[in-house]
Amino acid sequence: MTVTLPVGDDTGRPAHRDGNVLRWLGAYAASMIGDSVYYMALAWAAARTGSAAQTGLVLAAGSIPRAVLLLGGGVLADRLGPRRVVVASDTARCLVILGLAGTLLLTSPTVWMLIAVALVFGAVDALFLPAVGALPPRITAASQLARVQGMRGLATRTANVVGAPLGGVAVALGGPVLAFAAAGVLFAVSLPLLLAVRMSPLPARDPADAEPAGTAWRELADGLGYIRRHPMLGPLMLVVAVSELGFVGPLNLGLILLSDERGWGASGMGWVIAAFGIGAGASALLLTVRGRVPRAGLVMCLTVLVGAVAIAALAYVPSVPLAAGVAVLVGLFAGLGGALCGALTQTAADPAYLGRVTSVSTLFTHALAPLSYPVTGAAVALWGTGPVFVASASLCAAGAMAGLLLAPLRRAELPG
């Protein structure tokens, strides 16, 4: 018989009124803003130091260790505990970026210096991302996890809105040195908040149910096998993988090419991106306020499906205002689907496996899906934006349809 200890805060206190959750949220928001400032400073320093091709190489360098090490980061989060890994990785990010700022006080940046920093930062990110995703079930009740996903979405949108302008102001006032220093300070701000977060213990497990101790490779294989055997997590990871491949190309590179093709210019593209952010922020706010969505699995698949239709329509609207209106719908429905996906992942997964489960979903969203950028660019060059947006939307819709056809996911519910 398995004896279960409570995981998270079971006092019935809503997450948005729980000081423990708010400390975690503050740390996460500070770290995400620091991320935005760091990428702004890195892009500026690379553009001023090397050619356009070298700038692209610097910005792409961090994705390599992130893709290679993400699954290992999930193993480490489960083995050592997510908070320990988050604190250690955030500390490493702080020291690396402050060290770079100090170095740039003494010497000018070089392309190879920036590539080295990007590689180290990407490797540390591979530890940070699975661990930070595995924290919420250890700091709040299962019934609050959907609300926490909404709060996390709001923090991410805030970071996107605040981080880039803050980085731009820092670069304008003090160059990359001040911008990197600001990013390092933001990472440092998150550390005491993380250290103050209280963690609930994992449920006590029957020895017959416990995974065997072994090497990291064995633990990784065990985690992948757990996802494959799980009636709901396996289908959910399939939906994430397929829909993300269809989503990120049009909404990142594709939108730039669409604006150029239509003559909307940078300002028009900015309005469309801002509209998408408004829609995504609205979905996060909705989930934060409601705290729970009935028939979450069905709603998740349907919202992803509607978002896919809106992605296809985006390539055929004739003006910036109409494109902005469609982008609001994309952000609203895709954002809600993504937040529900995160909440379902965290409530369905055994907490002992959550780091590895999170690393798999993050691998699709942060590492493998961006590989579609070159394919998207080449396809637009051959066929134009319209057919490419439709093809990408069809792939996204195929992921949603797969979820609707798989009963365990379609019938999935969030805890009440």
MIBA-59984 format. One record per residue (C-alpha): residue number from 1; residue in three letters; chain; x, z, y. Coordinates in steps of 0.25 Angstrom, whole numbers, always signed. Each point is the difference from the previous one (the first is absolute). Layout:
BEGIN
NUM / ALA / A / X / Z / Y;
...
***
This chain:
BEGIN
1 / MET / A / +0 / +0 / +0;
2 / THR / A / +5 / -4 / +14;
3 / VAL / A / +0 / +11 / +10;
4 / THR / A / -2 / -5 / +14;
5 / LEU / A / +5 / +6 / +13;
6 / PRO / A / -6 / -5 / +13;
7 / VAL / A / +7 / -11 / +7;
8 / GLY / A / -2 / -1 / +15;
9 / ASP / A / -9 / +8 / +9;
10 / ASP / A / -13 / +4 / -7;
11 / THR / A / -5 / +8 / +11;
12 / GLY / A / -10 / -11 / +4;
13 / ARG / A / +7 / -1 / +14;
14 / PRO / A / +0 / -14 / +5;
15 / ALA / A / +13 / -7 / +1;
16 / HIS / A / -1 / -3 / +15;
17 / ARG / A / -1 / +15 / +2;
18 / ASP / A / +11 / +5 / -10;
19 / GLY / A / +13 / +4 / +7;
20 / ASN / A / +7 / -4 / -13;
21 / VAL / A / -5 / -14 / +0;
22 / LEU / A / +2 / -1 / +15;
23 / ARG / A / +15 / +4 / -1;
24 / TRP / A / +2 / -11 / -11;
25 / LEU / A / -8 / -10 / +9;
26 / GLY / A / +9 / +4 / +12;
27 / ALA / A / +13 / -2 / -8;
28 / TYR / A / -5 / -13 / -5;
29 / ALA / A / -4 / -6 / +13;
30 / ALA / A / +13 / +4 / +7;
31 / SER / A / +8 / -6 / -12;
32 / MET / A / -9 / -13 / +1;
33 / ILE / A / +2 / -1 / +15;
34 / GLY / A / +15 / +2 / -2;
35 / ASP / A / +0 / -12 / -10;
36 / SER / A / -7 / -9 / +10;
37 / VAL / A / +11 / +4 / +11;
38 / TYR / A / +11 / -2 / -10;
39 / TYR / A / -5 / -14 / -4;
40 / MET / A / -1 / -4 / +15;
41 / ALA / A / +14 / +5 / +2;
42 / LEU / A / +6 / -7 / -12;
43 / ALA / A / -7 / -13 / +4;
44 / TRP / A / +5 / +1 / +14;
45 / ALA / A / +14 / +3 / -4;
46 / ALA / A / +1 / -11 / -10;
47 / ALA / A / -6 / -10 / +9;
48 / ARG / A / +11 / +4 / +11;
49 / THR / A / +11 / +0 / -10;
50 / GLY / A / -2 / -12 / -9;
51 / SER / A / -7 / -13 / -2;
52 / ALA / A / -14 / -2 / -4;
53 / ALA / A / +3 / -2 / -14;
54 / GLN / A / +9 / +13 / +0;
55 / THR / A / -12 / +8 / +7;
56 / GLY / A / -9 / -5 / -12;
57 / LEU / A / +11 / +5 / -10;
58 / VAL / A / +1 / +14 / +7;
59 / LEU / A / -15 / +2 / +0;
60 / ALA / A / -2 / -5 / -14;
61 / ALA / A / +12 / +8 / -6;
62 / GLY / A / -8 / +13 / -1;
63 / SER / A / -11 / -6 / -9;
64 / ILE / A / +10 / -2 / -11;
65 / PRO / A / +4 / +14 / -3;
66 / ARG / A / -15 / +4 / +2;
67 / ALA / A / -5 / -10 / -10;
68 / VAL / A / +11 / +4 / -10;
69 / LEU / A / -1 / +15 / +1;
70 / LEU / A / -14 / +3 / +3;
71 / LEU / A / -4 / +3 / -15;
72 / GLY / A / +12 / +9 / -1;
73 / GLY / A / -5 / +7 / +12;
74 / GLY / A / -13 / +3 / -7;
75 / VAL / A / +7 / +6 / -12;
76 / LEU / A / +8 / +9 / +10;
77 / ALA / A / -12 / +4 / +7;
78 / ASP / A / -7 / +5 / -13;
79 / ARG / A / +13 / +6 / -5;
80 / LEU / A / +4 / +8 / +12;
81 / GLY / A / -13 / +1 / +7;
82 / PRO / A / -5 / -9 / +12;
83 / ARG / A / +2 / +10 / +11;
84 / ARG / A / +15 / +2 / -4;
85 / VAL / A / +2 / -15 / +0;
86 / VAL / A / -7 / -3 / +13;
87 / VAL / A / +8 / +11 / +7;
88 / ALA / A / +13 / -5 / -6;
89 / SER / A / -3 / -15 / +3;
90 / ASP / A / -5 / +3 / +15;
91 / THR / A / +12 / +8 / +2;
92 / ALA / A / +9 / -11 / -5;
93 / ARG / A / -7 / -10 / +9;
94 / CYS / A / +2 / +9 / +12;
95 / LEU / A / +15 / +2 / -2;
96 / VAL / A / +2 / -15 / -3;
97 / ILE / A / -7 / -4 / +13;
98 / LEU / A / +6 / +10 / +9;
99 / GLY / A / +13 / -3 / -6;
100 / LEU / A / -2 / -15 / +4;
101 / ALA / A / -4 / +4 / +14;
102 / GLY / A / +13 / +9 / +1;
103 / THR / A / +8 / -12 / -5;
104 / LEU / A / -6 / -10 / +10;
105 / LEU / A / +5 / +10 / +11;
106 / LEU / A / +14 / -3 / -4;
107 / THR / A / +0 / -15 / -5;
108 / SER / A / -9 / -12 / +1;
109 / PRO / A / -9 / -3 / -12;
110 / THR / A / +4 / -11 / -10;
111 / VAL / A / -9 / -8 / -10;
112 / TRP / A / +6 / +7 / -12;
113 / MET / A / -1 / +14 / +6;
114 / LEU / A / -15 / -3 / +2;
115 / ILE / A / -2 / -6 / -14;
116 / ALA / A / +7 / +13 / -6;
117 / VAL / A / -10 / +9 / +8;
118 / ALA / A / -12 / -8 / -4;
119 / LEU / A / +5 / +0 / -15;
120 / VAL / A / +1 / +15 / +1;
121 / PHE / A / -13 / +2 / +7;
122 / GLY / A / -7 / -9 / -10;
123 / ALA / A / +6 / +8 / -12;
124 / VAL / A / -5 / +14 / +6;
125 / ASP / A / -14 / -7 / +3;
126 / ALA / A / -1 / -2 / -15;
127 / LEU / A / +1 / +15 / -2;
128 / PHE / A / -9 / +3 / +12;
129 / LEU / A / -12 / -9 / -2;
130 / PRO / A / -4 / +5 / -15;
131 / ALA / A / +2 / +14 / +4;
132 / VAL / A / -8 / +0 / +13;
133 / GLY / A / -11 / -7 / -8;
134 / ALA / A / +0 / +11 / -11;
135 / LEU / A / -1 / +12 / +10;
136 / PRO / A / -15 / +0 / +4;
137 / PRO / A / -6 / +5 / -14;
138 / ARG / A / +10 / +11 / +1;
139 / ILE / A / -4 / +5 / +14;
140 / THR / A / -15 / -2 / +0;
141 / ALA / A / -12 / +0 / -9;
142 / ALA / A / -4 / -12 / -8;
143 / SER / A / -13 / -1 / +8;
144 / GLN / A / +8 / -2 / +13;
145 / LEU / A / +9 / -11 / -5;
146 / ALA / A / -8 / -12 / +5;
147 / ARG / A / -1 / +7 / +14;
148 / VAL / A / +15 / +2 / -1;
149 / GLN / A / +2 / -15 / -2;
150 / GLY / A / -8 / -2 / +12;
151 / MET / A / +9 / +9 / +8;
152 / ARG / A / +12 / -6 / -5;
153 / GLY / A / -5 / -14 / +4;
154 / LEU / A / -3 / +5 / +14;
155 / ALA / A / +14 / +6 / +1;
156 / THR / A / +6 / -14 / -5;
157 / ARG / A / -8 / -7 / +11;
158 / THR / A / +4 / +9 / +10;
159 / ALA / A / +15 / -2 / -4;
160 / ASN / A / -2 / -15 / +1;
161 / VAL / A / -6 / +1 / +14;
162 / VAL / A / +10 / +11 / +5;
163 / GLY / A / +13 / -3 / -7;
164 / ALA / A / +2 / -15 / +4;
165 / PRO / A / -2 / +3 / +15;
166 / LEU / A / +8 / +13 / -1;
167 / GLY / A / +12 / -8 / -6;
168 / GLY / A / -1 / -10 / +11;
169 / VAL / A / +0 / +10 / +11;
170 / ALA / A / +12 / +7 / -7;
171 / VAL / A / +8 / -14 / -1;
172 / ALA / A / -3 / -3 / +14;
173 / LEU / A / +5 / +13 / +5;
174 / GLY / A / +12 / +3 / -8;
175 / GLY / A / +1 / -12 / -10;
176 / PRO / A / +1 / +1 / -15;
177 / VAL / A / +7 / +14 / +1;
178 / LEU / A / -11 / +7 / +7;
179 / ALA / A / -11 / -7 / -10;
180 / PHE / A / +8 / +4 / -12;
181 / ALA / A / +2 / +14 / +5;
182 / ALA / A / -15 / +1 / +3;
183 / ALA / A / -4 / -4 / -14;
184 / GLY / A / +10 / +10 / -6;
185 / VAL / A / -6 / +11 / +9;
186 / LEU / A / -14 / -4 / -5;
187 / PHE / A / +5 / +1 / -15;
188 / ALA / A / +5 / +14 / +4;
189 / VAL / A / -13 / +4 / +6;
190 / SER / A / -7 / -2 / -13;
191 / LEU / A / +10 / +9 / -8;
192 / PRO / A / -5 / +14 / +4;
193 / LEU / A / -15 / -5 / -1;
194 / LEU / A / +3 / -5 / -15;
195 / LEU / A / +7 / +13 / -3;
196 / ALA / A / -12 / +8 / +5;
197 / VAL / A / -9 / -7 / -9;
198 / ARG / A / -5 / +9 / -12;
199 / MET / A / -1 / -7 / -14;
200 / SER / A / -9 / +4 / -11;
201 / PRO / A / +6 / +0 / -14;
202 / LEU / A / -3 / -11 / -10;
203 / PRO / A / -10 / +3 / -11;
204 / ALA / A / +5 / +7 / -12;
205 / ARG / A / +0 / -9 / -11;
206 / ASP / A / -1 / +1 / -15;
207 / PRO / A / +13 / -2 / -7;
208 / ALA / A / -7 / -11 / -8;
209 / ASP / A / -4 / -7 / +12;
210 / ALA / A / +14 / +1 / +8;
211 / GLU / A / +9 / -12 / +1;
212 / PRO / A / +13 / +2 / -8;
213 / ALA / A / +12 / +3 / +8;
214 / GLY / A / +11 / -11 / +1;
215 / THR / A / +8 / -10 / +8;
216 / ALA / A / -6 / -6 / +13;
217 / TRP / A / -2 / -13 / -7;
218 / ARG / A / -8 / +7 / -11;
219 / GLU / A / -8 / +7 / +11;
220 / LEU / A / -2 / -13 / +7;
221 / ALA / A / -5 / -7 / -13;
222 / ASP / A / -9 / +12 / -2;
223 / GLY / A / -6 / -2 / +14;
224 / LEU / A / -3 / -15 / -2;
225 / GLY / A / -6 / +3 / -14;
226 / TYR / A / -9 / +10 / +7;
227 / ILE / A / -5 / -10 / +10;
228 / ARG / A / -2 / -10 / -11;
229 / ARG / A / -8 / +9 / -9;
230 / HIS / A / -8 / +6 / +11;
231 / PRO / A / -14 / -6 / +0;
232 / MET / A / -1 / +0 / +16;
233 / LEU / A / +14 / +0 / +5;
234 / GLY / A / +4 / -13 / -8;
235 / PRO / A / -11 / -8 / +6;
236 / LEU / A / +2 / +6 / +14;
237 / MET / A / +15 / -4 / +0;
238 / LEU / A / -4 / -14 / -4;
239 / VAL / A / -10 / -1 / +12;
240 / VAL / A / +11 / +5 / +9;
241 / ALA / A / +11 / -10 / -5;
242 / VAL / A / -9 / -12 / +1;
243 / SER / A / -8 / +3 / +13;
244 / GLU / A / +13 / +4 / +7;
245 / LEU / A / +7 / -13 / -3;
246 / GLY / A / -12 / -7 / +6;
247 / PHE / A / -1 / +9 / +12;
248 / VAL / A / +14 / +2 / +6;
249 / GLY / A / +4 / -15 / +2;
250 / PRO / A / -12 / -4 / +9;
251 / LEU / A / +0 / +13 / +8;
252 / ASN / A / +15 / +0 / +3;
253 / LEU / A / +7 / -13 / +0;
254 / GLY / A / -13 / -9 / -1;
255 / LEU / A / -6 / +6 / +13;
256 / ILE / A / +13 / -3 / +8;
257 / LEU / A / -1 / -15 / -6;
258 / LEU / A / -15 / -1 / +3;
259 / SER / A / +2 / +5 / +15;
260 / ASP / A / +11 / -11 / +1;
261 / GLU / A / -8 / -11 / -6;
262 / ARG / A / -12 / +3 / +9;
263 / GLY / A / +8 / +2 / +13;
264 / TRP / A / -5 / +15 / +1;
265 / GLY / A / +14 / +4 / +4;
266 / ALA / A / +6 / +14 / -1;
267 / SER / A / -11 / +7 / +8;
268 / GLY / A / -11 / -6 / -9;
269 / MET / A / +7 / +4 / -12;
270 / GLY / A / +1 / +14 / +6;
271 / TRP / A / -15 / +1 / +2;
272 / VAL / A / -3 / -4 / -14;
273 / ILE / A / +10 / +10 / -6;
274 / ALA / A / -5 / +11 / +10;
275 / ALA / A / -14 / -3 / -5;
276 / PHE / A / +4 / +1 / -15;
277 / GLY / A / +6 / +14 / +4;
278 / ILE / A / -13 / +4 / +6;
279 / GLY / A / -8 / -4 / -13;
280 / ALA / A / +10 / +7 / -9;
281 / GLY / A / +0 / +12 / +10;
282 / ALA / A / -15 / +1 / -1;
283 / SER / A / +0 / +0 / -15;
284 / ALA / A / +10 / +11 / +0;
285 / LEU / A / -9 / +8 / +10;
286 / LEU / A / -12 / -3 / -8;
287 / LEU / A / +6 / +6 / -13;
288 / THR / A / +6 / +12 / +8;
289 / VAL / A / -14 / +3 / +5;
290 / ARG / A / -8 / -2 / -13;
291 / GLY / A / +10 / +6 / -9;
292 / ARG / A / -6 / -7 / -12;
293 / VAL / A / -6 / -14 / -4;
294 / PRO / A / -10 / +0 / -11;
295 / ARG / A / +4 / -10 / -12;
296 / ALA / A / +14 / -2 / +6;
297 / GLY / A / +5 / -10 / -11;
298 / LEU / A / -12 / -9 / +3;
299 / VAL / A / +1 / +1 / +15;
300 / MET / A / +15 / -2 / +0;
301 / CYS / A / -1 / -13 / -8;
302 / LEU / A / -11 / -5 / +9;
303 / THR / A / +7 / +3 / +13;
304 / VAL / A / +12 / -7 / -5;
305 / LEU / A / -8 / -12 / -4;
306 / VAL / A / -7 / +0 / +14;
307 / GLY / A / +14 / +1 / +7;
308 / ALA / A / +5 / -12 / -8;
309 / VAL / A / -12 / -8 / +5;
310 / ALA / A / +4 / +4 / +14;
311 / ILE / A / +14 / -4 / -2;
312 / ALA / A / -4 / -14 / -4;
313 / ALA / A / -9 / -1 / +12;
314 / LEU / A / +11 / +4 / +9;
315 / ALA / A / +7 / -14 / -1;
316 / TYR / A / -12 / -7 / +4;
317 / VAL / A / -5 / +7 / +13;
318 / PRO / A / +2 / -8 / +12;
319 / SER / A / +4 / +10 / +11;
320 / VAL / A / +8 / +13 / +2;
321 / PRO / A / -13 / +9 / +2;
322 / LEU / A / -6 / -5 / -13;
323 / ALA / A / +13 / +2 / -7;
324 / ALA / A / +1 / +14 / +5;
325 / GLY / A / -15 / +3 / -5;
326 / VAL / A / +4 / -5 / -14;
327 / ALA / A / +13 / +8 / +0;
328 / VAL / A / -9 / +12 / +3;
329 / LEU / A / -7 / -2 / -12;
330 / VAL / A / +12 / -3 / -8;
331 / GLY / A / +6 / +13 / +4;
332 / LEU / A / -13 / +8 / -2;
333 / PHE / A / -3 / -5 / -14;
334 / ALA / A / +15 / -1 / -5;
335 / GLY / A / +3 / +13 / +6;
336 / LEU / A / -11 / +7 / -6;
337 / GLY / A / +3 / -6 / -14;
338 / GLY / A / +15 / +4 / +1;
339 / ALA / A / -4 / +14 / +4;
340 / LEU / A / -10 / +2 / -12;
341 / CYS / A / +11 / -6 / -9;
342 / GLY / A / +10 / +11 / +4;
343 / ALA / A / -11 / +11 / -1;
344 / LEU / A / -4 / -5 / -14;
345 / THR / A / +15 / -1 / -4;
346 / GLN / A / +2 / +15 / +4;
347 / THR / A / -12 / +5 / -6;
348 / ALA / A / +1 / -7 / -14;
349 / ALA / A / +15 / +2 / -2;
350 / ASP / A / +5 / +12 / -7;
351 / PRO / A / +8 / +7 / +11;
352 / ALA / A / +12 / +1 / -10;
353 / TYR / A / +1 / -16 / +0;
354 / LEU / A / -5 / -2 / +15;
355 / GLY / A / +14 / -3 / +5;
356 / ARG / A / +2 / -11 / -10;
357 / VAL / A / -14 / -6 / +2;
358 / THR / A / +2 / +0 / +15;
359 / SER / A / +13 / -7 / -2;
360 / VAL / A / -7 / -11 / -7;
361 / SER / A / -10 / -3 / +10;
362 / THR / A / +10 / +1 / +11;
363 / LEU / A / +9 / -10 / -7;
364 / PHE / A / -12 / -10 / +1;
365 / THR / A / -3 / +3 / +15;
366 / HIS / A / +14 / +3 / +6;
367 / ALA / A / +9 / -8 / -9;
368 / LEU / A / -6 / -12 / -8;
369 / ALA / A / -11 / -4 / +9;
370 / PRO / A / +10 / -4 / +12;
371 / LEU / A / +6 / -9 / -10;
372 / SER / A / -11 / -9 / +3;
373 / TYR / A / +4 / -3 / +14;
374 / PRO / A / +9 / -12 / -4;
375 / VAL / A / -10 / -6 / -8;
376 / THR / A / -11 / +2 / +11;
377 / GLY / A / +10 / -7 / +10;
378 / ALA / A / +3 / -12 / -9;
379 / ALA / A / -15 / -2 / -4;
380 / VAL / A / -4 / +0 / +15;
381 / ALA / A / +11 / -10 / +3;
382 / LEU / A / -6 / -9 / -11;
383 / TRP / A / -15 / +2 / +1;
384 / GLY / A / -3 / +8 / +13;
385 / THR / A / -6 / +13 / +2;
386 / GLY / A / -14 / -2 / -4;
387 / PRO / A / +2 / -3 / -15;
388 / VAL / A / +11 / +10 / -1;
389 / PHE / A / -9 / +11 / +6;
390 / VAL / A / -11 / -4 / -10;
391 / ALA / A / +9 / +0 / -12;
392 / SER / A / +6 / +14 / +4;
393 / ALA / A / -15 / +5 / +2;
394 / SER / A / -4 / -5 / -13;
395 / LEU / A / +12 / +7 / -7;
396 / CYS / A / -4 / +13 / +8;
397 / ALA / A / -15 / -2 / -5;
398 / ALA / A / +5 / -2 / -14;
399 / GLY / A / +6 / +14 / +0;
400 / ALA / A / -14 / +5 / +5;
401 / MET / A / -7 / -7 / -10;
402 / ALA / A / +9 / +5 / -11;
403 / GLY / A / -4 / +14 / +5;
404 / LEU / A / -15 / -3 / -1;
405 / LEU / A / +1 / -5 / -14;
406 / LEU / A / +8 / +12 / -5;
407 / ALA / A / -10 / +11 / -2;
408 / PRO / A / +9 / +12 / +1;
409 / LEU / A / +4 / -4 / +14;
410 / ARG / A / -14 / -5 / +4;
411 / ARG / A / -6 / +13 / -4;
412 / ALA / A / +11 / +9 / +6;
413 / GLU / A / -4 / +11 / +9;
414 / LEU / A / +7 / +10 / +9;
415 / PRO / A / -1 / +15 / -2;
416 / GLY / A / -12 / +6 / +7;
***
